[in-house]
Amino acid sequence: MRLRRILAAVIATAALAGIGLTGAATATAAQGAPSVVTPSECRQGGGMPDLADNLCKGGTHDGEQVD
């Protein structure tokens, strides 16, 4: 009886750890992709497109590449 409880706890812990690792891998993959915004999207976000550097300066898209 005691062995079953221990085994159930080990399986539950492994399952929860697997879920946590899957979520972390997904978050890392999504974060690594650089985003590109249009000059219009940059302005709508409160920024100013700097076409010399191809970057959005300020606003919600600050530092993102302008295409």
PDB file of N, CA, C and O in Angstrom:
ATOM      1  N   MET A   1       0.819  -1.190   0.000  1.00  0.00           N
ATOM      2  CA  MET A   1       0.000   0.000   0.000  1.00  0.00           C
ATOM      3  C   MET A   1       0.870   1.264   0.000  1.00  0.00           C
ATOM      4  O   MET A   1       0.625   2.205  -0.755  1.00  0.00           O
ATOM      5  N   ARG A   2       1.871   1.259   0.851  1.00  0.00           N
ATOM      6  CA  ARG A   2       2.756   2.420   0.929  1.00  0.00           C
ATOM      7  C   ARG A   2       3.531   2.606  -0.371  1.00  0.00           C
ATOM      8  O   ARG A   2       3.764   3.735  -0.802  1.00  0.00           O
ATOM      9  N   LEU A   3       3.923   1.520  -0.982  1.00  0.00           N
ATOM     10  CA  LEU A   3       4.657   1.570  -2.240  1.00  0.00           C
ATOM     11  C   LEU A   3       3.801   2.200  -3.342  1.00  0.00           C
ATOM     12  O   LEU A   3       4.311   2.955  -4.170  1.00  0.00           O
ATOM     13  N   ARG A   4       2.518   1.894  -3.354  1.00  0.00           N
ATOM     14  CA  ARG A   4       1.626   2.473  -4.357  1.00  0.00           C
ATOM     15  C   ARG A   4       1.525   3.985  -4.201  1.00  0.00           C
ATOM     16  O   ARG A   4       1.505   4.709  -5.196  1.00  0.00           O
ATOM     17  N   ARG A   5       1.461   4.463  -2.978  1.00  0.00           N
ATOM     18  CA  ARG A   5       1.384   5.907  -2.739  1.00  0.00           C
ATOM     19  C   ARG A   5       2.667   6.599  -3.210  1.00  0.00           C
ATOM     20  O   ARG A   5       2.613   7.659  -3.833  1.00  0.00           O
ATOM     21  N   ILE A   6       3.792   6.008  -2.915  1.00  0.00           N
ATOM     22  CA  ILE A   6       5.074   6.588  -3.325  1.00  0.00           C
ATOM     23  C   ILE A   6       5.170   6.599  -4.852  1.00  0.00           C
ATOM     24  O   ILE A   6       5.579   7.594  -5.451  1.00  0.00           O
ATOM     25  N   LEU A   7       4.793   5.492  -5.464  1.00  0.00           N
ATOM     26  CA  LEU A   7       4.837   5.400  -6.912  1.00  0.00           C
ATOM     27  C   LEU A   7       3.897   6.433  -7.553  1.00  0.00           C
ATOM     28  O   LEU A   7       4.257   7.068  -8.544  1.00  0.00           O
ATOM     29  N   ALA A   8       2.718   6.596  -6.999  1.00  0.00           N
ATOM     30  CA  ALA A   8       1.764   7.583  -7.521  1.00  0.00           C
ATOM     31  C   ALA A   8       2.335   9.000  -7.386  1.00  0.00           C
ATOM     32  O   ALA A   8       2.175   9.819  -8.291  1.00  0.00           O
ATOM     33  N   ALA A   9       2.991   9.288  -6.273  1.00  0.00           N
ATOM     34  CA  ALA A   9       3.582  10.607  -6.067  1.00  0.00           C
ATOM     35  C   ALA A   9       4.708  10.863  -7.073  1.00  0.00           C
ATOM     36  O   ALA A   9       4.828  11.966  -7.606  1.00  0.00           O
ATOM     37  N   VAL A  10       5.525   9.847  -7.327  1.00  0.00           N
ATOM     38  CA  VAL A  10       6.628   9.988  -8.287  1.00  0.00           C
ATOM     39  C   VAL A  10       6.079  10.226  -9.688  1.00  0.00           C
ATOM     40  O   VAL A  10       6.596  11.078 -10.412  1.00  0.00           O
ATOM     41  N   ILE A  11       5.056   9.500 -10.079  1.00  0.00           N
ATOM     42  CA  ILE A  11       4.465   9.663 -11.403  1.00  0.00           C
ATOM     43  C   ILE A  11       3.834  11.048 -11.540  1.00  0.00           C
ATOM     44  O   ILE A  11       3.989  11.702 -12.571  1.00  0.00           O
ATOM     45  N   ALA A  12       3.125  11.494 -10.507  1.00  0.00           N
ATOM     46  CA  ALA A  12       2.496  12.813 -10.551  1.00  0.00           C
ATOM     47  C   ALA A  12       3.549  13.913 -10.653  1.00  0.00           C
ATOM     48  O   ALA A  12       3.367  14.871 -11.404  1.00  0.00           O
ATOM     49  N   THR A  13       4.628  13.789  -9.920  1.00  0.00           N
ATOM     50  CA  THR A  13       5.699  14.782  -9.963  1.00  0.00           C
ATOM     51  C   THR A  13       6.347  14.826 -11.344  1.00  0.00           C
ATOM     52  O   THR A  13       6.621  15.905 -11.869  1.00  0.00           O
ATOM     53  N   ALA A  14       6.588  13.672 -11.924  1.00  0.00           N
ATOM     54  CA  ALA A  14       7.192  13.604 -13.256  1.00  0.00           C
ATOM     55  C   ALA A  14       6.266  14.221 -14.298  1.00  0.00           C
ATOM     56  O   ALA A  14       6.724  14.918 -15.203  1.00  0.00           O
ATOM     57  N   ALA A  15       4.973  13.967 -14.173  1.00  0.00           N
ATOM     58  CA  ALA A  15       4.011  14.534 -15.133  1.00  0.00           C
ATOM     59  C   ALA A  15       3.983  16.054 -15.021  1.00  0.00           C
ATOM     60  O   ALA A  15       3.978  16.745 -16.040  1.00  0.00           O
ATOM     61  N   LEU A  16       3.964  16.577 -13.818  1.00  0.00           N
ATOM     62  CA  LEU A  16       3.941  18.028 -13.633  1.00  0.00           C
ATOM     63  C   LEU A  16       5.243  18.668 -14.112  1.00  0.00           C
ATOM     64  O   LEU A  16       5.223  19.757 -14.685  1.00  0.00           O
ATOM     65  N   ALA A  17       6.350  18.011 -13.887  1.00  0.00           N
ATOM     66  CA  ALA A  17       7.634  18.539 -14.358  1.00  0.00           C
ATOM     67  C   ALA A  17       7.663  18.561 -15.876  1.00  0.00           C
ATOM     68  O   ALA A  17       8.188  19.505 -16.466  1.00  0.00           O
ATOM     69  N   GLY A  18       7.120  17.557 -16.511  1.00  0.00           N
ATOM     70  CA  GLY A  18       7.057  17.510 -17.973  1.00  0.00           C
ATOM     71  C   GLY A  18       6.228  18.644 -18.535  1.00  0.00           C
ATOM     72  O   GLY A  18       6.596  19.244 -19.545  1.00  0.00           O
ATOM     73  N   ILE A  19       5.113  18.944 -17.891  1.00  0.00           N
ATOM     74  CA  ILE A  19       4.258  20.051 -18.335  1.00  0.00           C
ATOM     75  C   ILE A  19       5.011  21.369 -18.192  1.00  0.00           C
ATOM     76  O   ILE A  19       4.947  22.219 -19.081  1.00  0.00           O
ATOM     77  N   GLY A  20       5.718  21.543 -17.089  1.00  0.00           N
ATOM     78  CA  GLY A  20       6.478  22.773 -16.873  1.00  0.00           C
ATOM     79  C   GLY A  20       7.577  22.959 -17.898  1.00  0.00           C
ATOM     80  O   GLY A  20       7.796  24.079 -18.361  1.00  0.00           O
ATOM     81  N   LEU A  21       8.267  21.908 -18.264  1.00  0.00           N
ATOM     82  CA  LEU A  21       9.340  22.003 -19.251  1.00  0.00           C
ATOM     83  C   LEU A  21       8.791  22.305 -20.637  1.00  0.00           C
ATOM     84  O   LEU A  21       9.410  23.040 -21.406  1.00  0.00           O
ATOM     85  N   THR A  22       7.635  21.744 -20.956  1.00  0.00           N
ATOM     86  CA  THR A  22       7.020  22.013 -22.257  1.00  0.00           C
ATOM     87  C   THR A  22       6.628  23.472 -22.359  1.00  0.00           C
ATOM     88  O   THR A  22       6.855  24.099 -23.394  1.00  0.00           O
ATOM     89  N   GLY A  23       6.044  24.027 -21.305  1.00  0.00           N
ATOM     90  CA  GLY A  23       5.659  25.436 -21.308  1.00  0.00           C
ATOM     91  C   GLY A  23       6.861  26.348 -21.424  1.00  0.00           C
ATOM     92  O   GLY A  23       6.803  27.357 -22.127  1.00  0.00           O
ATOM     93  N   ALA A  24       7.945  26.016 -20.753  1.00  0.00           N
ATOM     94  CA  ALA A  24       9.147  26.837 -20.805  1.00  0.00           C
ATOM     95  C   ALA A  24       9.767  26.815 -22.201  1.00  0.00           C
ATOM     96  O   ALA A  24      10.247  27.840 -22.683  1.00  0.00           O
ATOM     97  N   ALA A  25       9.758  25.664 -22.842  1.00  0.00           N
ATOM     98  CA  ALA A  25      10.324  25.559 -24.185  1.00  0.00           C
ATOM     99  C   ALA A  25       9.501  26.371 -25.180  1.00  0.00           C
ATOM    100  O   ALA A  25      10.059  27.004 -26.076  1.00  0.00           O
ATOM    101  N   THR A  26       8.197  26.357 -25.029  1.00  0.00           N
ATOM    102  CA  THR A  26       7.327  27.126 -25.922  1.00  0.00           C
ATOM    103  C   THR A  26       7.550  28.618 -25.729  1.00  0.00           C
ATOM    104  O   THR A  26       7.612  29.369 -26.703  1.00  0.00           O
ATOM    105  N   ALA A  27       7.671  29.050 -24.488  1.00  0.00           N
ATOM    106  CA  ALA A  27       7.882  30.474 -24.214  1.00  0.00           C
ATOM    107  C   ALA A  27       9.221  30.945 -24.773  1.00  0.00           C
ATOM    108  O   ALA A  27       9.318  32.054 -25.298  1.00  0.00           O
ATOM    109  N   THR A  28      10.234  30.124 -24.664  1.00  0.00           N
ATOM    110  CA  THR A  28      11.552  30.491 -25.173  1.00  0.00           C
ATOM    111  C   THR A  28      11.536  30.587 -26.690  1.00  0.00           C
ATOM    112  O   THR A  28      12.126  31.506 -27.258  1.00  0.00           O
ATOM    113  N   ALA A  29      10.882  29.667 -27.341  1.00  0.00           N
ATOM    114  CA  ALA A  29      10.831  29.687 -28.798  1.00  0.00           C
ATOM    115  C   ALA A  29      10.089  30.922 -29.298  1.00  0.00           C
ATOM    116  O   ALA A  29      10.507  31.540 -30.277  1.00  0.00           O
ATOM    117  N   ALA A  30       9.007  31.282 -28.645  1.00  0.00           N
ATOM    118  CA  ALA A  30       8.233  32.441 -29.076  1.00  0.00           C
ATOM    119  C   ALA A  30       9.009  33.733 -28.816  1.00  0.00           C
ATOM    120  O   ALA A  30       8.902  34.684 -29.591  1.00  0.00           O
ATOM    121  N   GLN A  31       9.763  33.773 -27.768  1.00  0.00           N
ATOM    122  CA  GLN A  31      10.483  34.983 -27.406  1.00  0.00           C
ATOM    123  C   GLN A  31      11.658  35.246 -28.355  1.00  0.00           C
ATOM    124  O   GLN A  31      12.007  36.402 -28.593  1.00  0.00           O
ATOM    125  N   GLY A  32      12.264  34.203 -28.891  1.00  0.00           N
ATOM    126  CA  GLY A  32      13.459  34.358 -29.693  1.00  0.00           C
ATOM    127  C   GLY A  32      13.221  34.966 -31.065  1.00  0.00           C
ATOM    128  O   GLY A  32      14.162  35.467 -31.680  1.00  0.00           O
ATOM    129  N   ALA A  33      11.986  34.938 -31.563  1.00  0.00           N
ATOM    130  CA  ALA A  33      11.715  35.446 -32.900  1.00  0.00           C
ATOM    131  C   ALA A  33      11.657  36.976 -32.887  1.00  0.00           C
ATOM    132  O   ALA A  33      10.867  37.558 -32.144  1.00  0.00           O
ATOM    133  N   PRO A  34      12.494  37.633 -33.710  1.00  0.00           N
ATOM    134  CA  PRO A  34      12.435  39.095 -33.755  1.00  0.00           C
ATOM    135  C   PRO A  34      11.164  39.542 -34.473  1.00  0.00           C
ATOM    136  O   PRO A  34      10.745  38.914 -35.446  1.00  0.00           O
ATOM    137  N   SER A  35      10.554  40.618 -34.000  1.00  0.00           N
ATOM    138  CA  SER A  35       9.330  41.083 -34.636  1.00  0.00           C
ATOM    139  C   SER A  35       9.638  42.244 -35.575  1.00  0.00           C
ATOM    140  O   SER A  35      10.563  43.026 -35.355  1.00  0.00           O
ATOM    141  N   VAL A  36       8.845  42.326 -36.606  1.00  0.00           N
ATOM    142  CA  VAL A  36       8.988  43.379 -37.600  1.00  0.00           C
ATOM    143  C   VAL A  36       7.650  44.104 -37.682  1.00  0.00           C
ATOM    144  O   VAL A  36       6.602  43.466 -37.779  1.00  0.00           O
ATOM    145  N   VAL A  37       7.683  45.426 -37.645  1.00  0.00           N
ATOM    146  CA  VAL A  37       6.461  46.214 -37.736  1.00  0.00           C
ATOM    147  C   VAL A  37       6.548  47.149 -38.935  1.00  0.00           C
ATOM    148  O   VAL A  37       7.635  47.466 -39.418  1.00  0.00           O
ATOM    149  N   THR A  38       5.397  47.579 -39.400  1.00  0.00           N
ATOM    150  CA  THR A  38       5.362  48.557 -40.483  1.00  0.00           C
ATOM    151  C   THR A  38       5.513  49.953 -39.873  1.00  0.00           C
ATOM    152  O   THR A  38       5.295  50.128 -38.674  1.00  0.00           O
ATOM    153  N   PRO A  39       5.881  50.942 -40.682  1.00  0.00           N
ATOM    154  CA  PRO A  39       5.955  52.301 -40.144  1.00  0.00           C
ATOM    155  C   PRO A  39       4.630  52.761 -39.534  1.00  0.00           C
ATOM    156  O   PRO A  39       4.615  53.481 -38.535  1.00  0.00           O
ATOM    157  N   SER A  40       3.525  52.342 -40.138  1.00  0.00           N
ATOM    158  CA  SER A  40       2.206  52.705 -39.623  1.00  0.00           C
ATOM    159  C   SER A  40       1.955  52.091 -38.245  1.00  0.00           C
ATOM    160  O   SER A  40       1.439  52.756 -37.346  1.00  0.00           O
ATOM    161  N   GLU A  41       2.325  50.812 -38.085  1.00  0.00           N
ATOM    162  CA  GLU A  41       2.154  50.151 -36.784  1.00  0.00           C
ATOM    163  C   GLU A  41       3.020  50.817 -35.719  1.00  0.00           C
ATOM    164  O   GLU A  41       2.613  50.931 -34.563  1.00  0.00           O
ATOM    165  N   CYS A  42       4.204  51.252 -36.108  1.00  0.00           N
ATOM    166  CA  CYS A  42       5.105  51.942 -35.185  1.00  0.00           C
ATOM    167  C   CYS A  42       4.454  53.233 -34.691  1.00  0.00           C
ATOM    168  O   CYS A  42       4.458  53.515 -33.493  1.00  0.00           O
ATOM    169  N   ARG A  43       3.895  54.015 -35.617  1.00  0.00           N
ATOM    170  CA  ARG A  43       3.233  55.283 -35.248  1.00  0.00           C
ATOM    171  C   ARG A  43       2.007  55.034 -34.381  1.00  0.00           C
ATOM    172  O   ARG A  43       1.763  55.761 -33.419  1.00  0.00           O
ATOM    173  N   GLN A  44       1.234  53.999 -34.725  1.00  0.00           N
ATOM    174  CA  GLN A  44       0.025  53.687 -33.949  1.00  0.00           C
ATOM    175  C   GLN A  44       0.380  53.286 -32.528  1.00  0.00           C
ATOM    176  O   GLN A  44      -0.411  53.505 -31.610  1.00  0.00           O
ATOM    177  N   GLY A  45       1.546  52.708 -32.333  1.00  0.00           N
ATOM    178  CA  GLY A  45       1.998  52.320 -31.002  1.00  0.00           C
ATOM    179  C   GLY A  45       2.627  53.471 -30.231  1.00  0.00           C
ATOM    180  O   GLY A  45       3.092  53.281 -29.107  1.00  0.00           O
ATOM    181  N   GLY A  46       2.646  54.656 -30.818  1.00  0.00           N
ATOM    182  CA  GLY A  46       3.190  55.811 -30.127  1.00  0.00           C
ATOM    183  C   GLY A  46       4.654  56.073 -30.413  1.00  0.00           C
ATOM    184  O   GLY A  46       5.272  56.908 -29.753  1.00  0.00           O
ATOM    185  N   GLY A  47       5.217  55.375 -31.384  1.00  0.00           N
ATOM    186  CA  GLY A  47       6.631  55.547 -31.705  1.00  0.00           C
ATOM    187  C   GLY A  47       6.836  56.328 -32.979  1.00  0.00           C
ATOM    188  O   GLY A  47       5.883  56.779 -33.615  1.00  0.00           O
ATOM    189  N   MET A  48       8.096  56.483 -33.344  1.00  0.00           N
ATOM    190  CA  MET A  48       8.473  57.193 -34.560  1.00  0.00           C
ATOM    191  C   MET A  48       9.416  56.286 -35.346  1.00  0.00           C
ATOM    192  O   MET A  48      10.484  55.931 -34.848  1.00  0.00           O
ATOM    193  N   PRO A  49       9.032  55.904 -36.577  1.00  0.00           N
ATOM    194  CA  PRO A  49       9.917  55.034 -37.364  1.00  0.00           C
ATOM    195  C   PRO A  49      11.166  55.774 -37.808  1.00  0.00           C
ATOM    196  O   PRO A  49      11.085  56.854 -38.394  1.00  0.00           O
ATOM    197  N   ASP A  50      12.317  55.190 -37.529  1.00  0.00           N
ATOM    198  CA  ASP A  50      13.597  55.749 -37.969  1.00  0.00           C
ATOM    199  C   ASP A  50      14.047  54.903 -39.156  1.00  0.00           C
ATOM    200  O   ASP A  50      14.620  53.828 -38.979  1.00  0.00           O
ATOM    201  N   LEU A  51      13.788  55.387 -40.348  1.00  0.00           N
ATOM    202  CA  LEU A  51      14.065  54.598 -41.549  1.00  0.00           C
ATOM    203  C   LEU A  51      15.549  54.515 -41.864  1.00  0.00           C
ATOM    204  O   LEU A  51      15.962  53.651 -42.637  1.00  0.00           O
ATOM    205  N   ALA A  52      16.354  55.387 -41.288  1.00  0.00           N
ATOM    206  CA  ALA A  52      17.802  55.310 -41.496  1.00  0.00           C
ATOM    207  C   ALA A  52      18.369  54.076 -40.796  1.00  0.00           C
ATOM    208  O   ALA A  52      19.251  53.402 -41.329  1.00  0.00           O
ATOM    209  N   ASP A  53      17.853  53.782 -39.586  1.00  0.00           N
ATOM    210  CA  ASP A  53      18.306  52.608 -38.823  1.00  0.00           C
ATOM    211  C   ASP A  53      17.353  51.428 -38.950  1.00  0.00           C
ATOM    212  O   ASP A  53      17.644  50.339 -38.456  1.00  0.00           O
ATOM    213  N   ASN A  54      16.204  51.639 -39.616  1.00  0.00           N
ATOM    214  CA  ASN A  54      15.156  50.625 -39.726  1.00  0.00           C
ATOM    215  C   ASN A  54      14.689  50.137 -38.362  1.00  0.00           C
ATOM    216  O   ASN A  54      14.502  48.939 -38.150  1.00  0.00           O
ATOM    217  N   LEU A  55      14.503  51.082 -37.435  1.00  0.00           N
ATOM    218  CA  LEU A  55      14.022  50.751 -36.099  1.00  0.00           C
ATOM    219  C   LEU A  55      12.871  51.666 -35.721  1.00  0.00           C
ATOM    220  O   LEU A  55      12.770  52.796 -36.199  1.00  0.00           O
ATOM    221  N   CYS A  56      12.003  51.157 -34.851  1.00  0.00           N
ATOM    222  CA  CYS A  56      10.936  51.969 -34.283  1.00  0.00           C
ATOM    223  C   CYS A  56      11.469  52.547 -32.977  1.00  0.00           C
ATOM    224  O   CYS A  56      11.910  51.802 -32.102  1.00  0.00           O
ATOM    225  N   LYS A  57      11.431  53.867 -32.842  1.00  0.00           N
ATOM    226  CA  LYS A  57      11.964  54.535 -31.653  1.00  0.00           C
ATOM    227  C   LYS A  57      10.797  54.992 -30.783  1.00  0.00           C
ATOM    228  O   LYS A  57       9.980  55.806 -31.212  1.00  0.00           O
ATOM    229  N   GLY A  58      10.720  54.465 -29.555  1.00  0.00           N
ATOM    230  CA  GLY A  58       9.674  54.849 -28.604  1.00  0.00           C
ATOM    231  C   GLY A  58       8.391  54.053 -28.808  1.00  0.00           C
ATOM    232  O   GLY A  58       8.263  53.275 -29.753  1.00  0.00           O
ATOM    233  N   GLY A  59       7.453  54.267 -27.905  1.00  0.00           N
ATOM    234  CA  GLY A  59       6.158  53.614 -27.989  1.00  0.00           C
ATOM    235  C   GLY A  59       6.218  52.152 -27.610  1.00  0.00           C
ATOM    236  O   GLY A  59       7.190  51.683 -27.018  1.00  0.00           O
ATOM    237  N   THR A  60       5.158  51.436 -27.963  1.00  0.00           N
ATOM    238  CA  THR A  60       5.060  50.025 -27.593  1.00  0.00           C
ATOM    239  C   THR A  60       5.948  49.122 -28.453  1.00  0.00           C
ATOM    240  O   THR A  60       6.226  47.987 -28.068  1.00  0.00           O
ATOM    241  N   HIS A  61       6.391  49.606 -29.594  1.00  0.00           N
ATOM    242  CA  HIS A  61       7.239  48.800 -30.486  1.00  0.00           C
ATOM    243  C   HIS A  61       8.690  49.276 -30.463  1.00  0.00           C
ATOM    244  O   HIS A  61       9.429  49.060 -31.424  1.00  0.00           O
ATOM    245  N   ASP A  62       9.095  49.910 -29.389  1.00  0.00           N
ATOM    246  CA  ASP A  62      10.439  50.481 -29.267  1.00  0.00           C
ATOM    247  C   ASP A  62      11.525  49.430 -29.515  1.00  0.00           C
ATOM    248  O   ASP A  62      11.542  48.380 -28.873  1.00  0.00           O
ATOM    249  N   GLY A  63      12.421  49.723 -30.444  1.00  0.00           N
ATOM    250  CA  GLY A  63      13.546  48.835 -30.731  1.00  0.00           C
ATOM    251  C   GLY A  63      13.244  47.744 -31.742  1.00  0.00           C
ATOM    252  O   GLY A  63      14.141  46.997 -32.133  1.00  0.00           O
ATOM    253  N   GLU A  64      11.982  47.642 -32.175  1.00  0.00           N
ATOM    254  CA  GLU A  64      11.635  46.609 -33.142  1.00  0.00           C
ATOM    255  C   GLU A  64      11.991  47.073 -34.558  1.00  0.00           C
ATOM    256  O   GLU A  64      11.993  48.269 -34.852  1.00  0.00           O
ATOM    257  N   GLN A  65      12.287  46.122 -35.409  1.00  0.00           N
ATOM    258  CA  GLN A  65      12.701  46.424 -36.777  1.00  0.00           C
ATOM    259  C   GLN A  65      11.504  46.920 -37.580  1.00  0.00           C
ATOM    260  O   GLN A  65      10.404  46.378 -37.473  1.00  0.00           O
ATOM    261  N   VAL A  66      11.730  47.959 -38.385  1.00  0.00           N
ATOM    262  CA  VAL A  66      10.686  48.511 -39.260  1.00  0.00           C
ATOM    263  C   VAL A  66      10.939  48.018 -40.666  1.00  0.00           C
ATOM    264  O   VAL A  66      12.054  48.115 -41.180  1.00  0.00           O
ATOM    265  N   ASP A  67       9.897  47.489 -41.287  1.00  0.00           N
ATOM    266  CA  ASP A  67      10.023  46.969 -42.642  1.00  0.00           C
ATOM    267  C   ASP A  67       9.112  47.741 -43.561  1.00  0.00           C
ATOM    268  O   ASP A  67       9.062  47.463 -44.759  1.00  0.00           O
TER     269      ASP A  67
END
